[in-house]
Amino acid sequence: MNGNLRKNITPGITVDIVLKKDQPTGRLTRGIVKDILTNSQSHPHGIKVRLQDGQVGRVKQIISGDAIV
């Protein structure tokens, strides 16, 4: 699913995000969404979210179990 659209992201789903510090390398961090921080319906670089562990980044992939949706 597309991480650029807010409607695809809900609290509780597992996602891969890029943290601000990792933007130059594109390194992904996996976690569970706690809060959606982007108010607009879409964003070209991915919707900004806060994970349950407090990390903030932009969604690059939406994960369902071990498979990419």
Secondary structure, 3 states (H helix, E strand, C coil): CCCCEHHHCCCCCEEEEEEHHHCCCCCEEEEEEEEECCCCCECCCCCEEEECCCCEEEEEEEEECCEEC
